[in-house]
Amino acid sequence: MQQKFVMGPSKVRLTLRGYLRDNPTNQVPATRFFDKIEQPASADNCGGVVAADRVVQRVTEQMSAFCAGAAGTTQDR
């Protein structure tokens, strides 16, 4: 996660790679990159913290959906 203050309002960015691993076979049947940017509502520390919290929540929700979907498709095999 990083917060950028270059040119214009600051932005909080979270980039994460998620993968689903099958423990018995140690294979990785699914992988995905998550990259989200959130603009703070205010230019102070509190605004940065709130934006960081929002971007983490958004990525966590997307990662949860990815894992649920990928796990469902691997169970069908």
C-alpha positions in Angstrom: 0.0 0.0 0.0 1.2 3.5 -0.8 -0.1 7.0 -0.6 1.0 9.4 -3.4 1.1 13.1 -3.0 2.4 13.9 -6.5 0.5 16.5 -8.6 -3.0 17.1 -7.3 -4.8 15.4 -4.5 -3.2 12.5 -2.8 -4.2 8.9 -3.6 -4.0 5.7 -1.6 -3.2 2.6 -3.7 -3.2 -1.0 -2.7 -1.8 -3.7 -5.0 -2.1 -7.3 -4.0 -1.6 -10.7 -5.6 -4.0 -13.4 -4.4 -3.7 -17.0 -5.2 -5.6 -20.1 -4.3 -3.5 -23.1 -3.5 -4.6 -26.8 -3.3 -2.8 -28.1 -0.2 -2.8 -31.8 -1.1 -1.3 -31.3 -4.5 0.5 -27.9 -3.8 -0.9 -26.7 -7.2 -2.1 -23.1 -7.7 -5.4 -23.4 -9.7 -6.2 -19.7 -9.6 -4.3 -16.4 -9.2 -5.3 -12.8 -9.6 -3.9 -9.3 -9.1 -6.0 -6.7 -7.2 -5.2 -3.0 -7.7 -7.4 -0.3 -6.2 -7.0 3.4 -5.7 -8.9 5.6 -3.3 -8.8 9.3 -3.0 -8.9 10.7 0.5 -11.8 13.0 1.4 -9.4 15.4 3.1 -5.7 16.2 2.8 -4.8 15.5 6.4 -3.6 12.3 8.1 -7.2 11.3 9.1 -8.3 11.5 5.4 -5.4 9.2 4.4 -6.3 6.7 7.1 -9.9 6.6 6.1 -9.0 6.1 2.5 -6.6 3.3 3.4 -9.3 1.6 5.3 -11.7 1.9 2.4 -9.3 0.6 -0.1 -8.4 -2.4 2.1 -12.1 -3.2 2.5 -12.7 -3.0 -1.2 -9.8 -5.3 -2.0 -10.7 -7.7 0.8 -14.3 -8.0 -0.6 -13.0 -8.6 -4.1 -10.4 -11.2 -2.9 -13.1 -13.0 -0.9 -15.3 -13.2 -4.0 -12.4 -14.4 -6.1 -11.5 -17.2 -3.5 -15.1 -18.3 -3.2 -15.5 -18.4 -7.0 -12.2 -20.1 -7.6 -12.8 -22.7 -4.9 -16.1 -23.5 -6.4 -14.7 -24.2 -9.8 -11.8 -26.3 -8.4 -14.2 -28.4 -6.4 -16.1 -29.4 -9.6 -13.0 -31.1 -11.0 
